[in-house]
């Protein structure tokens, strides 16, 4: 695997890196503002690596609001989300507040710092959930998959009880990362809200077990889902999101009594 291209802040003035810093429309004034902002956040260099490309430069991710790259600080490596110049919002204040709220219950990458144009977060290494599922093989794959999915659903249960709706978990291929030792994390809280009714558990169940390409792969490993039983459990959970209705979802979706945990 090629080493990432490490570019100090001064080097960001050069093409093509300036185009990443000010994607998709570059201006020299905005570039200077952004370089100063990065310096104030303690960023010393950006690392260009990942599975996505912009103008031939590797990045970790690209969305409608931001571009995500690796970055270096004096204390270690972080993930840096860069606000697109054509984003439909003025800055990252809302996303930072939603991520900080999720962090209060140990969900999401840790928020280190933010400014109007940048979000500095814990750097997560791993694979998006659908790609990770494709790697599963051997006799232990069923238990590994159950463990990861249970951890995900428990995180969603905590978000529901916190009153924070992620907003994107019914179509989640980019929003769930499985890392080393099958650790799992929900990412990208840019459309999250603590004002609408949370539906994290029900949205994720739809994606994992009922209506996506991934759900077909999950069923091939875990076996057929008890669809009617699961739908009934989800309806009861919508009315009363308590530990008992949540446990019934786990039983219906994964086929056996789960390990009981205090939630």
C-alpha positions in Angstrom: 0.0 0.0 0.0 1.4 3.4 -0.9 2.3 5.8 1.9 0.0 8.9 2.2 1.2 12.2 0.7 1.9 14.3 3.7 1.7 18.0 3.0 2.5 20.8 5.6 0.3 23.8 5.8 2.5 25.9 3.6 2.3 23.2 0.9 -1.5 23.5 0.7 -1.1 26.7 -1.4 0.1 24.5 -4.2 -2.0 22.6 -6.7 -3.7 20.2 -6.5 -3.9 20.4 -2.7 -5.3 24.0 -2.7 -8.2 22.6 -4.7 -8.9 20.0 -1.9 -8.7 22.7 0.8 -11.2 24.9 -1.1 -13.2 22.3 -3.0 -14.9 22.8 -5.4 -14.2 26.5 -6.0 -10.8 27.9 -5.2 -10.0 31.5 -4.3 -6.7 32.8 -2.9 -8.5 34.8 -0.1 -10.5 31.8 1.1 -7.4 29.5 0.9 -5.4 31.9 3.2 -8.3 32.1 5.6 -8.5 28.3 5.8 -4.7 27.8 6.2 -4.8 30.3 9.2 -7.8 28.5 10.6 -6.0 25.1 10.4 -3.0 26.6 12.2 -5.2 27.9 15.0 -6.7 24.4 15.4 -3.2 23.0 15.8 -3.1 21.2 12.5 0.5 20.9 11.2 -0.1 18.8 8.0 -2.7 17.0 5.9 -2.3 13.4 4.8 -3.9 12.5 1.5 -4.9 8.9 1.4 -8.1 6.9 1.1 -10.5 5.2 -1.3 -11.9 8.4 -2.8 -10.2 10.8 -5.2 -10.6 14.5 -6.0 -8.6 15.9 -8.8 -6.3 12.8 -8.6 -5.7 13.3 -4.9 -6.7 10.6 -2.4 -9.1 11.5 0.4 -11.0 9.5 3.0 -14.4 10.7 2.0 -16.5 13.3 0.0 -20.0 14.3 0.7 -22.5 17.2 -0.1 -21.2 19.2 2.9 -17.5 18.3 3.3 -14.4 16.5 2.3 -12.7 14.3 4.9 -8.9 13.8 5.1 -6.3 12.6 7.5 -4.4 15.3 9.4 -1.5 15.6 11.8 -1.3 17.6 15.0 1.5 17.9 17.5 -0.2 15.2 19.6 -1.2 12.7 16.9 -3.3 11.8 13.9 -6.9 13.0 13.5 -9.6 13.0 10.9 -10.4 16.5 9.5 -13.6 17.4 7.8 -13.3 20.4 5.5 -16.4 22.5 4.6 -17.0 22.6 0.9 -17.1 26.1 -0.5 -20.5 25.4 -2.0 -22.0 23.8 1.2 -25.6 24.6 2.1 -24.6 25.8 5.6 -22.4 28.5 7.1 -20.2 26.1 9.2 -19.8 23.1 11.4 -21.4 24.5 14.6 -24.5 22.2 14.4 -22.6 19.1 13.5 -20.1 19.7 16.3 -22.9 20.1 18.8 -24.6 16.9 17.7 -21.3 14.9 17.8 -20.5 16.3 21.2 -24.0 15.1 22.4 -23.4 11.6 20.9 -20.0 11.5 22.6 -21.7 12.0 25.9 -23.0 8.5 25.7 -19.8 7.1 24.0 -21.2 7.1 20.5 -19.4 8.5 17.5 -15.8 9.5 16.9 -14.4 11.7 19.6 -14.7 15.4 18.8 -11.4 17.2 19.4 -12.1 20.7 18.1 -13.9 22.6 15.4 -14.2 26.0 13.7 -16.6 27.4 11.1 -14.8 25.6 8.3 -13.3 22.5 9.9 -14.2 19.6 12.2 -11.4 17.8 14.0 -12.2 14.3 15.1 -10.8 11.0 16.2 -9.2 9.2 13.3 -11.0 5.8 12.8 -9.3 3.0 10.8 -11.5 0.3 9.4 -14.0 -0.6 6.7 -17.6 0.5 5.9 -20.0 -2.1 7.2 -20.9 -3.5 3.8 -17.3 -4.0 2.9 -16.5 -5.6 6.2 -19.4 -8.1 5.9 -17.9 -9.2 2.5 -14.6 -10.1 4.3 -16.3 -12.5 6.8 -15.4 -16.1 6.3 -14.9 -19.3 8.2 -16.8 -20.9 11.1 -16.7 -17.8 13.4 -18.3 -15.4 10.9 -21.8 -15.8 12.3 -20.8 -14.9 15.8 -18.7 -12.0 14.7 -21.5 -10.6 12.6 -24.0 -10.9 15.5 -21.6 -9.2 17.9 -21.1 -6.2 15.5 -24.8 -5.8 14.7 -25.7 -6.1 18.4 -23.2 -3.4 19.3 -24.6 -1.2 16.5 -28.2 -1.6 17.7 -27.2 -1.0 21.3 -25.6 2.3 20.2 -28.8 3.2 18.4 -30.8 2.4 21.5 -28.7 4.8 23.5 -29.1 7.5 20.9 -32.9 7.0 20.9 -33.0 7.4 24.7 -30.8 10.5 24.5 -33.3 12.0 22.0 -30.7 12.3 19.2 -31.7 11.1 15.8 -28.8 10.4 13.4 -31.0 10.9 10.3 -29.2 8.7 7.9 -29.3 5.1 9.3 -31.9 3.8 6.9 -29.3 4.1 4.1 -26.1 3.7 6.1 -23.3 2.2 4.0 -21.0 5.2 4.6 -22.1 5.9 8.2 -20.9 2.7 10.0 -17.2 1.8 10.3 -15.9 -1.5 11.6 -12.4 -1.4 12.9 -9.8 -3.5 14.6 -11.0 -6.3 16.8 -14.5 -5.8 15.3 -15.0 -2.4 17.0 -17.8 -0.5 15.4 -18.7 3.2 15.2 -21.4 5.4 13.8 -20.1 8.4 12.0 -21.3 11.6 10.2 -23.7 13.5 12.4 -24.2 16.4 9.9 -27.9 15.8 9.5 -28.5 14.7 13.1 -31.1 16.4 15.2 -32.2 16.5 18.9 -35.5 18.3 17.8 -37.2 15.5 15.9 -38.4 12.1 17.2 -35.4 9.7 17.1 -35.8 6.6 15.0 -32.3 5.1 15.1 -33.1 1.5 16.0 -36.0 1.2 13.6 -34.1 2.9 10.7 -31.0 0.7 11.2 -33.2 -2.5 11.4 -34.7 -1.6 8.1 -31.3 -1.3 6.6 -29.7 -4.3 8.2 -32.5 -6.9 8.0 -35.4 -5.8 5.7 -34.7 -3.7 2.7 -31.1 -3.3 1.4 -28.4 -5.1 -0.5 -26.6 -5.6 2.8 -29.7 -7.2 4.4 -29.4 -10.0 1.8 -25.8 -10.7 2.8 -26.7 -10.6 6.5 -29.5 -13.2 5.9 -27.1 -15.4 4.1 -24.9 -15.5 7.2 -27.4 -15.4 10.0 -30.3 -17.2 8.3 -33.7 -16.0 7.4 -35.1 -13.2 9.5 -38.5 -13.7 11.1 -39.9 -10.8 9.2 -43.4 -10.6 10.7 -42.0 -11.1 14.2 -39.4 -8.3 13.7 -42.0 -5.9 12.2 -44.3 -6.5 15.2 -41.3 -5.9 17.6 -40.5 -2.7 15.8 -44.1 -1.5 16.0 -44.1 -2.1 19.8 -40.7 -0.4 20.2 -42.0 2.7 18.4 -44.8 2.9 21.0 -42.6 2.2 24.0 -38.8 2.2 23.5 -38.0 0.3 26.7 -35.4 -2.5 27.4 -38.0 -5.2 26.9 -39.1 -4.1 23.5 -35.5 -3.6 22.4 -34.6 -7.1 23.5 -37.5 -8.5 21.5 -36.0 -6.7 18.4 -32.7 -8.4 19.0 -34.3 -11.8 19.4 -36.4 -11.4 16.2 -33.5 -10.1 14.1 -30.7 -12.4 15.2 -32.5 -15.6 16.1 -31.5 -16.3 19.7 -31.5 -14.8 23.1 -28.9 -12.1 23.1 -26.4 -11.5 25.9 -28.2 -9.3 28.4 -26.5 -5.9 29.1 -27.5 -3.0 31.2 -28.7 -0.3 28.7 
